[in-house]
């Protein structure tokens, strides 16, 4: 049996979903016999490969970099999973949607700065006017709410996907849990 190509992606979020993946402990090691982790913040891969079977995407789409990344990932992935409330709804990153990017930058980089009052011009990706959940940008195959989803929930989702089945997530979790 050939191994599934699995990727995990971190957009705009806190990395709590990746911490829940790691919280699977020995179960993650057992499952790893069925997949190759081809891209993740947990490994050293720098380029998202072609032909990914399953991508677990954590975080909302809040920058031009996120937007480019998720569109590219969707074209190279068979089954895309929105993992966690940020990916599913926008959650905490989307709280900034009530204000313009300019007003946020003014508040952070001028009003609250006591030295070197200036907005960054390098390294920081250009923010989108509005933070969006993943499904507003690309098609999503599986939604796994939770902040973060529990290790048990993620384990069940992975077991089902690795077996070629679509998981029944509604019985596993709900928003914010």
GUGULO-224942 format. One record per atom (N, C-alpha, C): x, y, z. Coordinates in pm, whole numbers, plus 50000, padded with zeros to 5 digits. Layout:
N
+-------+-------+-------+
:  east : north :    up :
+-------+-------+-------+
:     X :     Y :     Z :
...
+-------+-------+-------+
//
This chain:
177
+-------+-------+-------+
:  east : north :    up :
+-------+-------+-------+
: 50084 : 49883 : 50000 :
: 50000 : 50000 : 50000 :
: 50089 : 50124 : 50000 :
: 50059 : 50218 : 49908 :
: 50141 : 50339 : 49903 :
: 50094 : 50437 : 50010 :
: 50186 : 50518 : 50054 :
: 50156 : 50615 : 50159 :
: 50086 : 50737 : 50101 :
: 50000 : 50795 : 50183 :
: 49932 : 50920 : 50151 :
: 50032 : 51035 : 50167 :
: 50026 : 51131 : 50075 :
: 50106 : 51252 : 50091 :
: 50024 : 51351 : 50173 :
: 50073 : 51381 : 50292 :
: 50005 : 51469 : 50386 :
: 50084 : 51599 : 50402 :
: 50011 : 51710 : 50406 :
: 50072 : 51840 : 50432 :
: 49993 : 51909 : 50542 :
: 50062 : 51990 : 50622 :
: 49993 : 52079 : 50714 :
: 50043 : 52220 : 50686 :
: 49951 : 52315 : 50698 :
: 49980 : 52453 : 50660 :
: 49935 : 52545 : 50772 :
: 50013 : 52649 : 50797 :
: 49981 : 52746 : 50900 :
: 49968 : 52882 : 50834 :
: 49844 : 52934 : 50827 :
: 49820 : 53068 : 50776 :
: 49816 : 53162 : 50897 :
: 49716 : 53251 : 50907 :
: 49708 : 53346 : 51017 :
: 49630 : 53283 : 51132 :
: 49704 : 53234 : 51229 :
: 49645 : 53173 : 51347 :
: 49753 : 53162 : 51453 :
: 49721 : 53093 : 51560 :
: 49812 : 53089 : 51676 :
: 49900 : 52964 : 51681 :
: 49881 : 52871 : 51592 :
: 49947 : 52741 : 51586 :
: 49890 : 52641 : 51685 :
: 49778 : 52675 : 51748 :
: 49713 : 52582 : 51841 :
: 49671 : 52453 : 51775 :
: 49628 : 52461 : 51649 :
: 49587 : 52339 : 51578 :
: 49707 : 52247 : 51556 :
: 49822 : 52305 : 51525 :
: 49943 : 52223 : 51511 :
: 49984 : 52164 : 51646 :
: 49961 : 52237 : 51754 :
: 49990 : 52182 : 51887 :
: 49899 : 52063 : 51915 :
: 49772 : 52072 : 51872 :
: 49680 : 51958 : 51889 :
: 49724 : 51839 : 51805 :
: 49778 : 51864 : 51687 :
: 49832 : 51753 : 51606 :
: 49942 : 51683 : 51685 :
: 50032 : 51761 : 51741 :
: 50141 : 51703 : 51820 :
: 50089 : 51635 : 51946 :
: 49976 : 51681 : 51999 :
: 49917 : 51620 : 52119 :
: 49862 : 51480 : 52093 :
: 49860 : 51436 : 51969 :
: 49821 : 51298 : 51941 :
: 49925 : 51200 : 51994 :
: 50044 : 51250 : 52023 :
: 50152 : 51171 : 52083 :
: 50178 : 51042 : 52005 :
: 50175 : 50928 : 52073 :
: 50208 : 50799 : 52010 :
: 50117 : 50766 : 51893 :
: 49993 : 50813 : 51897 :
: 49901 : 50786 : 51787 :
: 49950 : 50848 : 51657 :
: 50015 : 50964 : 51666 :
: 50072 : 51028 : 51548 :
: 50183 : 50942 : 51489 :
: 50266 : 50888 : 51575 :
: 50373 : 50800 : 51529 :
: 50314 : 50676 : 51462 :
: 50210 : 50618 : 51521 :
: 50145 : 50501 : 51462 :
: 50086 : 50534 : 51325 :
: 50017 : 50647 : 51315 :
: 49957 : 50687 : 51188 :
: 50062 : 50719 : 51082 :
: 50179 : 50762 : 51124 :
: 50283 : 50804 : 51028 :
: 50328 : 50690 : 50937 :
: 50298 : 50567 : 50972 :
: 50328 : 50455 : 50883 :
: 50244 : 50461 : 50756 :
: 50134 : 50539 : 50762 :
: 50041 : 50547 : 50648 :
: 50058 : 50673 : 50564 :
: 50144 : 50766 : 50607 :
: 50159 : 50890 : 50530 :
: 50303 : 50938 : 50530 :
: 50333 : 51017 : 50429 :
: 50458 : 51093 : 50424 :
: 50421 : 51239 : 50446 :
: 50481 : 51301 : 50548 :
: 50457 : 51442 : 50574 :
: 50546 : 51521 : 50479 :
: 50485 : 51571 : 50371 :
: 50562 : 51631 : 50262 :
: 50579 : 51783 : 50275 :
: 50499 : 51845 : 50363 :
: 50510 : 51989 : 50385 :
: 50444 : 52020 : 50518 :
: 50509 : 52105 : 50599 :
: 50454 : 52141 : 50729 :
: 50550 : 52236 : 50799 :
: 50499 : 52320 : 50890 :
: 50591 : 52397 : 50973 :
: 50668 : 52305 : 51069 :
: 50627 : 52179 : 51076 :
: 50693 : 52082 : 51163 :
: 50810 : 52011 : 51096 :
: 50827 : 52033 : 50965 :
: 50939 : 51972 : 50890 :
: 51012 : 52081 : 50813 :
: 51116 : 52043 : 50744 :
: 51204 : 52142 : 50680 :
: 51170 : 52171 : 50535 :
: 51064 : 52114 : 50480 :
: 51029 : 52138 : 50340 :
: 51000 : 52286 : 50316 :
: 51055 : 52341 : 50211 :
: 51038 : 52484 : 50181 :
: 50937 : 52510 : 50070 :
: 50911 : 52409 : 49986 :
: 50824 : 52425 : 49871 :
: 50708 : 52326 : 49880 :
: 50587 : 52375 : 49862 :
: 50470 : 52288 : 49864 :
: 50472 : 52203 : 49738 :
: 50469 : 52070 : 49753 :
: 50484 : 51982 : 49638 :
: 50355 : 51960 : 49559 :
: 50369 : 51904 : 49443 :
: 50254 : 51861 : 49362 :
: 50197 : 51733 : 49422 :
: 50071 : 51704 : 49391 :
: 50013 : 51575 : 49422 :
: 49993 : 51545 : 49570 :
: 49962 : 51646 : 49649 :
: 49935 : 51624 : 49792 :
: 49795 : 51562 : 49803 :
: 49785 : 51455 : 49879 :
: 49656 : 51389 : 49897 :
: 49566 : 51463 : 49996 :
: 49623 : 51502 : 50110 :
: 49547 : 51569 : 50215 :
: 49629 : 51686 : 50269 :
: 49566 : 51804 : 50275 :
: 49630 : 51920 : 50338 :
: 49541 : 51968 : 50451 :
: 49599 : 51975 : 50571 :
: 49531 : 52031 : 50687 :
: 49573 : 52177 : 50696 :
: 49477 : 52269 : 50683 :
: 49509 : 52412 : 50679 :
: 49458 : 52480 : 50804 :
: 49550 : 52533 : 50881 :
: 49518 : 52608 : 51003 :
: 49529 : 52757 : 50973 :
: 49436 : 52836 : 51025 :
: 49446 : 52980 : 51017 :
: 49359 : 53042 : 50910 :
: 49338 : 53171 : 50924 :
: 49257 : 53249 : 50831 :
: 49347 : 53309 : 50723 :
: 49283 : 53362 : 50621 :
: 49353 : 53427 : 50510 :
: 49351 : 53577 : 50537 :
: 49468 : 53633 : 50576 :
: 49468 : 53774 : 50617 :
: 49568 : 53860 : 50541 :
: 49654 : 53798 : 50462 :
: 49755 : 53875 : 50389 :
: 49759 : 53830 : 50244 :
: 49825 : 53911 : 50161 :
: 49843 : 53871 : 50021 :
: 49922 : 53741 : 50012 :
: 50017 : 53722 : 50103 :
: 50095 : 53599 : 50108 :
: 50005 : 53478 : 50137 :
: 49914 : 53491 : 50235 :
: 49819 : 53384 : 50266 :
: 49732 : 53353 : 50146 :
: 49683 : 53456 : 50080 :
: 49595 : 53441 : 49965 :
: 49665 : 53365 : 49853 :
: 49786 : 53404 : 49821 :
: 49865 : 53335 : 49718 :
: 49889 : 53190 : 49760 :
: 49928 : 53171 : 49885 :
: 49962 : 53037 : 49934 :
: 49842 : 52943 : 49928 :
: 49725 : 52986 : 49977 :
: 49610 : 52895 : 49981 :
: 49560 : 52862 : 49841 :
: 49566 : 52958 : 49750 :
: 49526 : 52929 : 49612 :
: 49619 : 52826 : 49548 :
: 49748 : 52840 : 49571 :
: 49846 : 52745 : 49518 :
: 49826 : 52608 : 49581 :
: 49805 : 52604 : 49711 :
: 49786 : 52477 : 49782 :
: 49664 : 52404 : 49729 :
: 49556 : 52478 : 49706 :
: 49434 : 52415 : 49656 :
: 49458 : 52347 : 49520 :
: 49538 : 52408 : 49434 :
: 49562 : 52349 : 49302 :
: 49646 : 52223 : 49309 :
: 49719 : 52204 : 49419 :
: 49809 : 52090 : 49433 :
: 49760 : 51984 : 49532 :
: 49635 : 52000 : 49580 :
: 49584 : 51915 : 49686 :
: 49452 : 51851 : 49647 :
: 49440 : 51720 : 49673 :
: 49315 : 51649 : 49646 :
: 49208 : 51680 : 49750 :
: 49242 : 51669 : 49879 :
: 49146 : 51692 : 49987 :
: 49200 : 51800 : 50079 :
: 49129 : 51914 : 50083 :
: 49171 : 52026 : 50166 :
: 49081 : 52034 : 50289 :
: 49145 : 52036 : 50405 :
: 49075 : 52038 : 50533 :
: 49097 : 52174 : 50600 :
: 48986 : 52246 : 50629 :
: 48994 : 52366 : 50712 :
: 48998 : 52318 : 50856 :
: 49113 : 52339 : 50920 :
: 49137 : 52287 : 51054 :
: 49131 : 52399 : 51157 :
: 49028 : 52398 : 51240 :
: 49016 : 52496 : 51346 :
: 48929 : 52615 : 51309 :
: 48884 : 52685 : 51412 :
: 48790 : 52795 : 51393 :
: 48845 : 52909 : 51308 :
: 48974 : 52935 : 51313 :
: 49030 : 53043 : 51230 :
: 49014 : 53011 : 51082 :
: 49044 : 52887 : 51044 :
: 49030 : 52846 : 50904 :
: 48883 : 52837 : 50864 :
: 48797 : 52792 : 50957 :
: 48657 : 52771 : 50926 :
: 48576 : 52900 : 50926 :
: 48605 : 52991 : 51019 :
: 48522 : 53113 : 51032 :
: 48599 : 53244 : 51026 :
: 48730 : 53241 : 51037 :
: 48810 : 53363 : 51049 :
: 48846 : 53390 : 51194 :
: 48757 : 53357 : 51286 :
: 48777 : 53361 : 51430 :
: 48856 : 53483 : 51478 :
: 48954 : 53464 : 51563 :
: 49028 : 53576 : 51625 :
: 49096 : 53666 : 51521 :
: 49165 : 53613 : 51419 :
: 49226 : 53705 : 51321 :
: 49124 : 53798 : 51255 :
: 49000 : 53751 : 51238 :
: 48898 : 53832 : 51172 :
: 48843 : 53943 : 51261 :
: 48882 : 53945 : 51386 :
: 48837 : 54053 : 51474 :
: 48884 : 54189 : 51424 :
: 48991 : 54190 : 51344 :
: 49040 : 54318 : 51292 :
: 48953 : 54371 : 51178 :
: 48857 : 54292 : 51129 :
: 48773 : 54334 : 51017 :
: 48689 : 54458 : 51048 :
: 48673 : 54491 : 51174 :
: 48596 : 54609 : 51212 :
: 48670 : 54740 : 51182 :
: 48799 : 54731 : 51155 :
: 48881 : 54850 : 51131 :
: 48956 : 54838 : 50999 :
: 48995 : 54950 : 50945 :
: 49075 : 54949 : 50822 :
: 49219 : 54914 : 50856 :
: 49291 : 54864 : 50758 :
: 49433 : 54834 : 50777 :
: 49508 : 54961 : 50816 :
: 49477 : 55071 : 50751 :
: 49544 : 55198 : 50784 :
: 49524 : 55237 : 50930 :
: 49401 : 55224 : 50980 :
: 49376 : 55262 : 51120 :
: 49447 : 55167 : 51217 :
: 49457 : 55041 : 51182 :
: 49530 : 54945 : 51266 :
: 49678 : 54979 : 51268 :
: 49735 : 55006 : 51151 :
: 49876 : 55042 : 51144 :
: 49903 : 55172 : 51221 :
: 49813 : 55269 : 51208 :
: 49830 : 55396 : 51280 :
: 49832 : 55370 : 51431 :
: 49739 : 55289 : 51478 :
: 49730 : 55260 : 51622 :
: 49853 : 55185 : 51671 :
: 49896 : 55083 : 51597 :
: 50006 : 54997 : 51641 :
: 50142 : 55063 : 51626 :
: 50166 : 55122 : 51510 :
: 50302 : 55169 : 51478 :
: 50328 : 55317 : 51507 :
: 50223 : 55395 : 51534 :
: 50245 : 55536 : 51567 :
: 50192 : 55568 : 51707 :
: 50065 : 55542 : 51731 :
: 50006 : 55581 : 51859 :
: 50062 : 55502 : 51977 :
: 50093 : 55377 : 51958 :
: 50144 : 55294 : 52068 :
: 50296 : 55281 : 52069 :
: 50363 : 55341 : 51976 :
: 50510 : 55333 : 51971 :
: 50571 : 55453 : 52040 :
: 50672 : 55427 : 52119 :
: 50742 : 55538 : 52186 :
: 50872 : 55573 : 52115 :
: 50917 : 55485 : 52028 :
: 51040 : 55511 : 51950 :
: 51021 : 55455 : 51810 :
: 51088 : 55513 : 51715 :
: 51085 : 55467 : 51576 :
: 50942 : 55447 : 51525 :
: 50865 : 55551 : 51530 :
: 50727 : 55543 : 51485 :
: 50723 : 55530 : 51333 :
: 50704 : 55407 : 51287 :
: 50695 : 55381 : 51143 :
: 50638 : 55242 : 51120 :
: 50565 : 55227 : 51011 :
: 50511 : 55096 : 50974 :
: 50620 : 55016 : 50904 :
: 50621 : 54885 : 50921 :
: 50721 : 54803 : 50852 :
: 50700 : 54806 : 50701 :
: 50808 : 54807 : 50628 :
: 50799 : 54805 : 50482 :
: 50863 : 54679 : 50424 :
: 50928 : 54600 : 50507 :
: 50989 : 54476 : 50462 :
: 50949 : 54364 : 50557 :
: 50956 : 54243 : 50509 :
: 50931 : 54121 : 50586 :
: 50783 : 54097 : 50615 :
: 50711 : 54196 : 50664 :
: 50570 : 54179 : 50696 :
: 50489 : 54177 : 50567 :
: 50411 : 54070 : 50543 :
: 50330 : 54065 : 50420 :
: 50221 : 54171 : 50420 :
: 50184 : 54215 : 50303 :
: 50079 : 54317 : 50291 :
: 49946 : 54256 : 50336 :
: 49880 : 54325 : 50429 :
: 49753 : 54276 : 50481 :
: 49640 : 54300 : 50381 :
: 49547 : 54206 : 50376 :
: 49425 : 54224 : 50298 :
: 49333 : 54319 : 50374 :
: 49243 : 54382 : 50304 :
: 49149 : 54474 : 50370 :
: 49060 : 54400 : 50468 :
: 49035 : 54271 : 50442 :
: 48945 : 54192 : 50525 :
: 49002 : 54052 : 50543 :
: 49003 : 54002 : 50666 :
: 49043 : 53864 : 50694 :
: 48928 : 53773 : 50652 :
: 48964 : 53661 : 50588 :
: 48861 : 53571 : 50536 :
: 48887 : 53427 : 50580 :
: 48780 : 53351 : 50605 :
: 48799 : 53208 : 50628 :
: 48840 : 53140 : 50497 :
: 48901 : 53027 : 50505 :
: 48957 : 52959 : 50388 :
: 48852 : 52935 : 50279 :
: 48731 : 52894 : 50316 :
: 48629 : 52861 : 50216 :
: 48582 : 52980 : 50133 :
: 48609 : 53102 : 50178 :
: 48575 : 53219 : 50098 :
: 48674 : 53242 : 49985 :
: 48785 : 53170 : 49989 :
: 48892 : 53190 : 49889 :
: 48906 : 53069 : 49797 :
: 48895 : 52949 : 49854 :
: 48908 : 52825 : 49776 :
: 48804 : 52724 : 49824 :
: 48781 : 52621 : 49745 :
: 48691 : 52514 : 49785 :
: 48754 : 52433 : 49898 :
: 48672 : 52400 : 49996 :
: 48715 : 52320 : 50111 :
: 48637 : 52190 : 50109 :
: 48705 : 52080 : 50139 :
: 48642 : 51949 : 50137 :
: 48592 : 51904 : 50274 :
: 48665 : 51939 : 50379 :
: 48630 : 51898 : 50515 :
: 48650 : 52017 : 50609 :
: 48551 : 52041 : 50695 :
: 48559 : 52147 : 50796 :
: 48572 : 52083 : 50934 :
: 48675 : 52123 : 51008 :
: 48696 : 52071 : 51143 :
: 48702 : 52190 : 51239 :
: 48586 : 52229 : 51296 :
: 48588 : 52341 : 51389 :
: 48653 : 52304 : 51521 :
: 48676 : 52405 : 51601 :
: 48737 : 52388 : 51733 :
: 48848 : 52489 : 51750 :
: 48870 : 52530 : 51872 :
: 48973 : 52630 : 51898 :
: 49059 : 52589 : 52017 :
: 49155 : 52502 : 51986 :
: 49172 : 52423 : 51864 :
: 49090 : 52295 : 51873 :
: 49076 : 52224 : 51759 :
: 49015 : 52091 : 51768 :
: 49103 : 52003 : 51857 :
: 49041 : 51913 : 51927 :
: 49117 : 51826 : 52017 :
: 49204 : 51728 : 51938 :
: 49304 : 51676 : 52004 :
: 49389 : 51573 : 51943 :
: 49304 : 51453 : 51903 :
: 49205 : 51419 : 51985 :
: 49117 : 51306 : 51953 :
: 49039 : 51331 : 51824 :
: 48988 : 51453 : 51809 :
: 48914 : 51488 : 51687 :
: 49004 : 51480 : 51565 :
: 49122 : 51539 : 51574 :
: 49214 : 51538 : 51460 :
: 49255 : 51394 : 51428 :
: 49278 : 51314 : 51529 :
: 49314 : 51173 : 51508 :
: 49204 : 51101 : 51432 :
: 49079 : 51117 : 51475 :
: 48968 : 51052 : 51406 :
: 48956 : 51099 : 51261 :
: 48971 : 51229 : 51239 :
: 48965 : 51284 : 51103 :
: 49076 : 51222 : 51017 :
: 49197 : 51216 : 51070 :
: 49309 : 51158 : 50994 :
: 49288 : 51009 : 50967 :
: 49241 : 50935 : 51066 :
: 49215 : 50792 : 51046 :
: 49118 : 50772 : 50930 :
: 49011 : 50849 : 50929 :
: 48911 : 50838 : 50823 :
: 48969 : 50877 : 50687 :
: 49038 : 50988 : 50681 :
: 49095 : 51033 : 50553 :
: 49201 : 50935 : 50502 :
: 49283 : 50883 : 50591 :
: 49386 : 50786 : 50550 :
: 49324 : 50657 : 50499 :
: 49202 : 50626 : 50546 :
: 49131 : 50507 : 50500 :
: 49050 : 50536 : 50373 :
: 49056 : 50660 : 50325 :
: 48984 : 50696 : 50203 :
: 48838 : 50732 : 50227 :
: 48802 : 50759 : 50351 :
: 48664 : 50795 : 50386 :
: 48657 : 50941 : 50427 :
: 48542 : 51002 : 50404 :
: 48519 : 51139 : 50452 :
: 48468 : 51130 : 50595 :
: 48531 : 51201 : 50687 :
: 48491 : 51192 : 50828 :
: 48359 : 51263 : 50854 :
: 48284 : 51213 : 50951 :
: 48162 : 51277 : 51000 :
: 48203 : 51366 : 51117 :
: 48240 : 51488 : 51086 :
: 48295 : 51578 : 51187 :
: 48191 : 51628 : 51284 :
: 48066 : 51635 : 51242 :
: 47960 : 51691 : 51328 :
: 47949 : 51616 : 51460 :
: 47980 : 51489 : 51462 :
: 47970 : 51412 : 51585 :
: 48096 : 51427 : 51673 :
: 48198 : 51494 : 51622 :
: 48326 : 51500 : 51692 :
: 48353 : 51629 : 51767 :
: 48305 : 51739 : 51715 :
: 48345 : 51869 : 51770 :
: 48241 : 51974 : 51737 :
: 48261 : 52091 : 51794 :
: 48179 : 52208 : 51763 :
: 48267 : 52331 : 51776 :
: 48216 : 52446 : 51737 :
: 48296 : 52568 : 51739 :
: 48341 : 52602 : 51880 :
: 48467 : 52645 : 51891 :
: 48521 : 52692 : 52016 :
: 48563 : 52582 : 52113 :
: 48548 : 52457 : 52074 :
: 48582 : 52347 : 52166 :
: 48693 : 52264 : 52107 :
+-------+-------+-------+
//
